[in-house]
Amino acid sequence: MTIDVIDLGSTDYMTQLATQLAGGNSELDVVSIKDIPGYSNLINLGLLEPMNDNLTIDQADFNGVLEQLTADDGNFYAVPFRSDFWVLYYNKDLFDAAGVEYPSNDMTMEEYDALAREMTSGEGSEKVYGTHYHTWRSDVTLFGILDGENTIIDGTYDFLTEYYELVLAEQEDGICMDYGELKTSGLHYSAAFENGQAAMCPMGSWFIATLQTYNAEAEANGVDEVNFGIVKYPHPDGVEAGTTLGTVTSLGVNVNSEKKDAAIDFVNWCASAEGADIMASTGSFPAVSTEDTVSIISSTEGFPTDENSLEALNTVAVYLEMPLSSYASEIETVLNTEHDAIMTGSESIEEGIANMNEQVQAILAG
């Protein structure tokens, strides 16, 4: 089997993909689906082949993720091949220089905030921020759904207030970079962490492979390696350490593909144990994870070997950042707009959350 890869780029990827598939286009056979709103949109447009009767892997191997990808009609239209979860990255050299103990695998939000404040130092180009948040809405709102009781699609968002208050207070006090300036400059979280501008950075497990590659190429690129470690995601009081949020990257088959059988075979191979081991060998986390795949990942060149980092891979609960909903794309648009308004100060937290409640409830009401 010969596979030609077409790169649509990361900017507005899911929108570009929907455009490519529209109008009965049969040129793409297997498509990568990076988020739930985009997945929901492709289902609504009827662009994906149902996979219930085409999956040869035991559905139980996906630990409930397939159920979370099942639409209202009882079908799932994509098969996860990669599953990432959020952890906390930290720069060991910065902590060593400050004489501060490394983060632990059991930090409450209060402890995390205190540590970020302790690790903030310097001014101007020499400043080290205690922590760093990317401009994604999820960087703030994920903390609020770790209790397993709240979700992003329920239509009431008052539970997010305390997390906006925490991050905005850090921003006001210079503990993290200013959201508006980040939006304007386009500074990527990877650059902020790799350049030693941030002591900590909450981010998904996909960042591990990025840092491994950065370090492997550091000498050739004339930059210093990043001496990093990872620990479990910070959690609210009353939530067990090791509880985190997850994202799945799935593969779907174009409903108009002229090579549908071959496309389905490829998707099944990607989700198989053989495919999972190959995925793990790149430092990425396969959707079908076993002790073997975790061992493979932690043995890859450049993975931090300290016990804290190894323990960080053990999770007790992983909730999808956004559950599947036929309204997911519309809800995402509202939440992102209001998040931007809150973080830039054009709306108060109270105003922004009130708008979220009103607008999403209107969407849910049809």
Secondary structure, 3 states (H helix, E strand, C coil): CCCCCCCCCCCCHHHHHHHHHHHHCCCCCEEEECCHHHHHHHHHCCCECCCCCCCCCCHHHHCCHHHHCECCCCCECCEEEEEEEEEEEEEHHHHHHHCCCCCCCCCEHHHHHHHHHHCCECCHHHCEECCCCCCCCHHHHHHHHCCCCCCCCCCCCHHHHHHHHHHHHHHHCCCCCCHHHHHHHCCCHHHHHHCCCECEEEEECHHHHHHHHHHHCHHHHCCCCCCEEEEECCECCCCCCCEEEEEEEEEEEECCCCCHHHHHHHHHHHCCHHHHHHHHHCCCCECCCCHHHHHHHHCCCCCCCCHHHHHCCCCCEEEECCCCCCCHHHHHHHHHHHHHHHHHCCCCHHHHHHHHHHHHHHHHCC
